[in-house]
Amino acid sequence: MNGMKFNCSGMGRRDFLQVGLGGLAGLGFSDLLRAQAQGGSAKRKLNCILVWLDGGPSHYESFDPKPDAPKEIRGEFGSMKTSVPGVHFCDKVPNLAKVMDKMTIVRSISHKDPNHGGGNHYLMTGRPTPVPVNCGAFVTFHPSFGSMVSYERGIHKGLPPYMSLGRMSRSGGPNFLGAQHAPFVIGADPSSSSFRVRDVVLPKGISEGRSDDRRGLRAQLDNLLRITDKAAKDPAVDFDRFNAQGVDLVTSKEAQAAFDISKEDEKVREKYGKNSLGQRMLLARRLVEVGVSFVTVYYGGWDHHRDIFKTIKGEFNSKWDVGLSALISDLDQRGMLDNTMVICLGEFGRTPKVNSRGGRDHWPGAMSVLFAGGGVPKGQVVGATDAKGYYGAENVYSPEDFASSLYLKMGIDPEQVLYTETDKPVQLVDGGQRIKELFA
């Protein structure tokens, strides 16, 4: 789809009834809200752009180079200075190095699941999969971050609260929260001159003004699919709600304006890169600008079991470096970083030793995660790996800690209890603590 790449495994509710307000690393949810109120930020609602690097990006060839390690570990590239004294990145991310003063890199998140399915689920939900997962045999069990934000916040100005650009990550769905909290997926390429958003182009009768009321409009929208065919066959899906959402979406001035990326200044578009990824980054900015709560930008192809250095030298990596750095700079220049949090990660890092095919394999023992905006302190590195990058060695954090921090930033209690469709109680995040360095 649209030239997207896949990794080695291929691609294949109830309302919550109880809220837990226990301690979270010494600071519970209610305590956090109280502290925010004292600081005047209790009413601020953050939006989030999550850039998902599917396949598992190498921490060595991005934010955690090891120039003093043996060649079979450090690889072919060098390191370079960033805009923060003493902090070095791989020399193949020069644009991100320039905006290091606007973000935080956590170098010490680690877990134990080396499978794409399991790692994807763990880092997209904050919950490990309940059974071992092999390549190609994966089922989502827990709601994704975006679906949970949708569940908590709902629709704003006719816009779905959760959107995914490019495609939906395999673990980016709602699971037991219900299909109404699935992301609105924009698969079309916004760099194309023929870019159109599915289900948003008005039917001919509507555009010609032949529908004078919402009932007539709804009748003409019956063929616009808000959800997948699989979900459409689910008798539990509330189609009256979906029809109402469809009406709101196609009649929303905010939606129409956000989707019309051709109206963006050409110089701004060029800064992001006139390619599908760069323009999806720009579209993500436009969406949070009009109030979409959670936007995922999907960018696959990071499963570099072979020829990793050849790939990273090319446009595959430069598109990401240019687009993401432009997004962070653009949000900053527009004064939007205060209420927009940008996160970039994949499901794990890559092996320390380069293999016989010139690639790196799956490695959950160490990975780097980028944070910017949303009150995250600027210009800092959190944690560290050992001298050869095998494992987290300082301030080691888990996916549960990452999930708890994300939810707390978004004003969601990570300890609340949800109930599945079989009435099984499930704590949103089990045992996580906040990454204290992300909170000013």
C-alpha positions, 0 to 999 in steps of 0.5 A, a space after each residue: 500500500 502506497 509503497 509501504 514496507 513490511 517487517 519479517 512477520 508480514 502484516 497480517 466493552 464495556 465502559 470502565 466502572 472503576 477508577 484507581 487512584 493509587 500511588 504511582 512512583 510516589 505520585 498518584 493520578 490525583 496528586 499529579 492533577 493537584 500539582 498541575 493545578 497549582 502550576 496553572 496547567 490543569 486545564 491544558 489538554 495535550 494532543 499527541 503525534 506518535 511516529 511509529 517506526 515499524 520493524 524496530 529502528 537501530 539505536 546505534 544508527 540513530 540516537 545512541 552511537 557507540 564510536 568507541 566500540 569495536 567495528 562489528 558493534 559500532 558499524 560503519 557510521 560515525 557520531 556527530 555533535 548535536 545542538 546540546 553540548 556533550 550529546 552526540 547522535 549518529 551522523 546520519 540524522 543531522 537534522 534531528 541533531 540540530 533540534 536536540 535542544 527542543 527534545 528529550 531522548 530516553 536511551 534506556 527503555 528495555 524489555 524481553 520480547 524479541 518478536 515483532 507482534 509482541 514488541 509492537 503490542 507492548 510498546 503500543 499498549 503498555 501491556 505485554 502479550 499474555 502468551 509467547 508470540 511468534 512471527 506471523 501469529 499475533 492477536 491484539 489483546 489490549 487497547 492502543 494508546 490512541 484508542 484509549 485517548 478516543 475513549 476518554 475524550 470523544 469527538 471534537 468539532 466533528 473530527 475523530 479523536 484518533 487518526 492514523 496516517 499511512 496505515 494502522 499499526 497492527 496493535 493500534 486498534 481498540 480491542 475490547 473498547 469497541 470499533 468506534 474507538 478504532 483510528 480513522 485511517 488516512 491511507 492516501 498519499 498527501 504528497 500526491 496531487 490527487 490526494 483525497 481523504 476517504 469518507 470525507 469527499 462529499 457525494 455528488 448530490 450533497 456537493 450540488 446542494 440536493 440535501 437540505 437536512 441531516 436526514 437526507 445527508 445521512 441517506 447519501 452517506 450510507 455507503 461511506 465506510 467509517 470502519 473495516 468490513 470485519 468490524 461492520 459485520 460485528 452486531 455490537 457496532 452502533 451504526 447510528 453512532 457511526 452514521 452520525 460521526 460520518 455526517 459530522 466529519 463531512 460537514 465539519 469546516 475544521 475537517 475540510 480545512 485540515 485535510 486540504 493540505 494543498 492550501 499549506 504554504 509551499 515553503 513549509 511543505 518543502 521543509 517537511 519533504 515533498 514525499 509521502 512521509 514528510 507530507 504525513 508529518 505535515 498533515 499530522 500537524 494540521 490535524 492536531 492544530 484543529 483539535 485531533 487528540 491523537 495522531 499516529 504517523 506510520 513508517 514501516 521498513 525498519 526491520 534491517 536484517 541485511 544491508 542496514 548501512 546501505 539503507 540508512 545512507 539512502 533516502 529511506 532514513 533521510 526522509 524520516 530525519 528531515 520530516 520529523 525534525 521539520 515537524 518539531 521545529 514547525 510546532 515550536 515556531 507556531 507555539 504548539 509544542 506546549 500543547 502537543 507532544 511528539 513521540 517517536 519509537 518502534 517495537 525494539 532496538 537492533 542487535 549490538 553485533 552486525 550479522 553476516 548479511 550486514 544487518 542487525 537483528 531484533 534486540 529488545 534489551 535496549 532502545 531509544 525513544 524520542 519525546 518533544 513538547 507537552 511539557 517535556 524538558 528540553 535538551 536532555 538525555 535520560 538514561 544510558 546503555 552500557 559501553 557497547 549498547 547491549 542493555 540499559 545501564 542507568 535509569 532503566 525504564 520499561 514499556 509500562 513506565 513509558 505507557 504510564 508517562 504517556 497517559 499521565 501526560 494526556 491526563 488519563 489515569 494509568 491505574 484505572 480499571 477497565 472491563 472487557 466484553 466478558 466482564 474481566 477487570 483489567 488495569 490499564 497499565 499494570 505496575 508502571 511508574 512515571 519516567 520522572 525526567 519527562 515531568 518538569 
